[in-house]
Amino acid sequence: MNERHELLCALQQYDFALYDLQLYLDSHPNCIEAMRQYKKYKAMKKNTEEQYIRMYGPIRAEQSDTDGQWNWIEDPWPWEREDN
């Protein structure tokens, strides 16, 4: 597995954890431990996303560098694997 694929997998895992914690916090809004975990995974996702964008370009259109060239359309798309 290459680094690009590892970063995308990590982002999927962080998204899953954040969604699961969000559902839990909806019914347990005063749980300090769940909120701590939510903040932790949110920061991990942000850092990983920033690293991915620096190395491989935007994942979503709003992350495109709009000061320069519109790089959202550059290949490969984030969900495409290099071996396809």
C-alpha positions in Angstrom: 0.0 0.0 0.0 1.4 3.4 -0.9 1.4 6.5 1.2 -1.4 8.1 -0.8 -3.7 5.1 -0.2 -2.7 5.0 3.5 -3.7 8.7 4.0 -7.0 8.1 2.3 -7.7 5.1 4.4 -6.8 7.0 7.6 -9.2 9.8 6.5 -12.0 7.2 6.1 -11.3 5.8 9.5 -11.3 9.3 11.1 -14.6 10.1 9.4 -16.2 6.9 10.7 -14.9 7.5 14.3 -16.2 11.1 14.1 -19.6 10.1 12.9 -19.9 7.3 15.5 -18.9 9.8 18.3 -21.4 12.4 16.9 -24.2 9.9 17.2 -23.1 9.0 20.7 -22.9 12.7 21.7 -26.3 13.3 20.3 -27.7 11.1 23.1 -25.0 11.8 25.7 -24.2 15.5 25.3 -22.4 15.8 28.7 -20.0 12.9 28.2 -16.6 14.5 28.7 -14.6 11.5 27.5 -16.6 11.3 24.2 -16.1 15.0 23.6 -12.4 14.5 24.2 -12.3 11.7 21.7 -14.3 13.7 19.2 -11.8 16.6 19.4 -8.8 14.2 19.2 -10.2 12.6 16.0 -11.2 15.9 14.5 -7.6 17.2 14.9 -6.1 14.0 13.5 -8.4 14.2 10.5 -7.5 17.8 9.9 -3.8 17.1 10.1 -4.0 14.1 7.8 -6.2 16.0 5.3 -3.7 18.9 5.2 -0.9 16.5 4.6 -2.8 14.8 1.8 -3.6 18.1 0.2 0.0 19.2 0.4 1.3 16.0 -1.2 -1.5 15.1 -3.7 -3.9 17.9 -4.1 -7.4 18.6 -3.0 -9.9 15.9 -1.9 -12.9 18.2 -2.3 -13.5 21.0 -4.7 -13.5 23.7 -2.0 -9.9 22.7 -1.1 -8.7 23.7 -4.5 -6.1 26.4 -4.7 -8.2 29.2 -6.1 -5.4 31.8 -6.0 -3.7 30.0 -8.8 -4.8 27.4 -11.2 -8.1 25.5 -10.6 -6.5 22.2 -9.7 -9.6 20.2 -8.7 -9.8 18.7 -12.2 -6.2 17.4 -12.3 -5.8 13.6 -12.5 -6.0 11.3 -10.7 -9.2 12.0 -8.9 -8.9 11.3 -5.1 -10.9 8.1 -5.2 -9.1 6.7 -8.2 -6.4 4.1 -7.6 -3.2 4.3 -9.6 -3.5 0.7 -10.7 -6.8 1.2 -12.4 
